[in-house]
Amino acid sequence: MAEDDKAGMVHGVFSNVASKYDVMNDAMSMGIHRIWKDAMMDWLAPRTGQRLLDVAGGTGDISFRFLKRAPGSSAVVLDMTEGMLVAGRTRAEAESQADHLSWITGDAMSLPFEDNSFDVYTISFGIRNVTRIPDALSEAFRVLRPGGRLMVLEFSQMPNDSMQKLYDLYSFNVIPKLGHLIANDADSYQYLVESIRKFPDQETFAGLIRDAGFENVKYRNMSMGIAALHSGWKI
């Protein structure tokens, strides 16, 4: 798929599902995505005074968790889809954290920030939708301060082939139907399922993070590899 075509498709997909995005996340994962995001915060261990950039931050799930754990910190939610940000601003957490939270429309491959601007960079279930993943990782490295940390939560590959096949059966047969029932949009969720299967496995993605300049790169599997957390440091 051409770069412009993918960018347009991704923007269209998330514009279509923005109003039902959080509900669909709960339905697709049976609520487990909340456990994965809490595990992300456990490993990240936010500290007071840090500045977070939450890329593809959508409706603010990660930023809200970060600010709750580190009062006095600040967060910028960046997403290419204005509809997702609008949905995030309507959440109760957005009003309570308004003084520490900002929402910006932007592209992960060309961030509108100066070098060395953030202590933490997160991207949750968004990196696979970026047209040029190495460019997004290079931008993450650029905007992080020395000593800053990258953390990525993304669907990944299960190490057991039989379990992976079972999960694929669920993904391709159930998730688009849920998309139709809940969001009235089966096609967008068909795309999302297909994008998961095309995403690099854990070791390959860890290599891309190292290639971008990050050090001490590690990953942890969530739910036997259905998703994975990747961590890297700008040293």
N, C-alpha and C positions, 0 to 999 in steps of 0.2 A: 504494500500500500504506500502511495506517495505521502511525503511528510505533511503536505498541506491537507491531504484527504484525511489522514489520521487525526490531525489537530482539529479539523472541523467535525469529525465524527465524535471525538471525545467531548468536545464542547456541547454538541447536540445531545449526546447521551445524558450528561449530567444536568443540562438545562431541563431536559424532559423529566428527570426523576427527582429534582431537587426537593420538591415539597413532600415527597414520600421516602426520601433517602434514609432517614434514621429508622423509620418503621421497617423498611426493607432490610436494613442491616440486622435488626433483631430477628426478623423472620427467617432470613437466609442462614444465619449462624445459630439460631435458637438461643440468642443472647450471649453466645460465647465470645463474640467480638469485644464485649465489655471486659471480660476476664483478660483477654489478650492486651487490651489497652491499659488495664491496671498493671499487668506484668511489665509493660513497657515503662510505666512510671516507676515501678519498683526498681528496675535496673537503672533507669536514668537518674533517680534520686535527685529531683529538682532542689535547688537551694535558693534561699531568699536573695533577691537582688539580681538574679540572672535575667537575661533577655532572650526570649524564645522566638524563633521563626518557624512557624508551622505551615509548611508548604503543602499545597493540595489539601489545605486544612478544612475545606468544606464548611460544615455547620459547627465547627469548633470543639468537637469531642476531646481532642488531645490538649488543646489550649486550656479548656476549662479544667481538666484534670491537673495540668501543670500548675496553674495559678492556685488551685485549691491546696496543693501540697507545698507551695512555696509562696505564701503571702508576701506581698511587697515586690514580687517579680512582675515582669511585663511580657506580653505576648503579641505577636503580629500574626494574624491568620491571612495567608495568601492563597488565592485560588483563581484559576482562569475563568471560572464560571460565576458570574455575578449572582445568578439565582441561588447558588449554594450559600454564598455569603449572606444574602438577604434572609434565607431560611435560618441561618445561624444567629443573626441579629435578633430574631424574634424569640429565641429561647430565653428562659428565665435566667439562666446563668450569665447570659450576655449583659443583661441589665445590672446584675449584682457586681460584675467585674468590669464595668464600662470604663472606669478610670485607668485600668491596667491593660486594656485590650483594644487592638485596632484591626480593621478589616481592609484588605487591599486586593484589588484585582490585578493579577500579574501572571507571568510565565516562568515556570521553574527553570527553563533553559536560559533565561535572561532576566535575572532578578533586579528589581529597581532599588538596590541598596548599595552603599559603599562597601569597600573591602573591610574586613575585620569589624563587623557591626553587631554580631550576635554571639552569645555564649553557647546556645544550643540550637540545632536544626533538626526538626522532625518531619517525617513524611509518612503518613499512614494510609496504606491501600491506595497510593497515588502514583508511585514511581513507575509501575508497569504501564501506566497510561501516557507517560512522557514519550515524545517522539524520539528523542536522542538521549538515552539514559546517561551516557558518559558526560554529556554537556551539563545535565542537571547536577550530577555529582561534582563536577568541576566548579559549578556555581556555588554549591553548598560549601565546598572547601574555601572558596574565595571570600564569602561573606562571614564565615566563622572567624572569631578571634583565635590567636594562638592559645592552645589549651582547650579550645571549643570541641564540642562533641556532636557527631552525627548519629541519629538513630532512625532506622527504617523498619516499619512494620508492614509486611506484605505477604500475600498468599504465596505459597512455595510448593515444593514437591515432597511427597511422602517417600521415605526410603524403602518401603515395602510395596512391591509392584501390585500385589493383590489388593492391598488396602487402597492404593492409588486408583485402581480401576473401579473399585466400589464408590470411592468419592467422586470420580468422574461421572459415574452413572447418576449419582444424586445431582451433581452440578448441572449437567446438560439436560436432565429430564425434569428436575423439580424447580430449579431457580428461575428459568424463564417463565414457567407457569405461575410461580409466586409473583413475578414481575407483572404479569398480565392481571392477576387478581387484585393486587394491592396498588400498583402504580399505573395500571392500564397500559403497560409498555413491556411486552415480552422481548421485543427486538433489542432494546438497550441492555437488558440483562443477559441475553444471548451473547452479545458482544463482550460483556464483562467476564462471563465464564470463559469464553475463548481467549481473552487476554491473559487470564490466569495461567492457562496451559502453555502459553507461549513465553512466559516469563522465565528467566534463567533459574537454574537450581541454586541451592544455598552456596555451594563452593564457587560457582561461576560468578554469582553476584558479589560475593566477598572479594573476588579478584578485581571486579570493576571498581569497587570502593577503594582498594589499595592503589589501583592505577590512577585514581583521581588525587592521590597524595596522602590519603589517610593512613594512620598507623594503628597498631594494636587492634586490628580488625577482628571481631569475633561475632558469632551468631548463636542464637538459641532457638530450637524448634518449639513451636507452640502446637499443642494437640497433635503430636506425632508427625509434625511437618506440614500440616494443612496450611499453617502460616509460619513465618519465621521473623525473629527480631535480629537485625544486624546493627552493630555498633562500631564506630570508628572515631579516632581522635585526630585533631589537627595539632600536631606537635611542633 
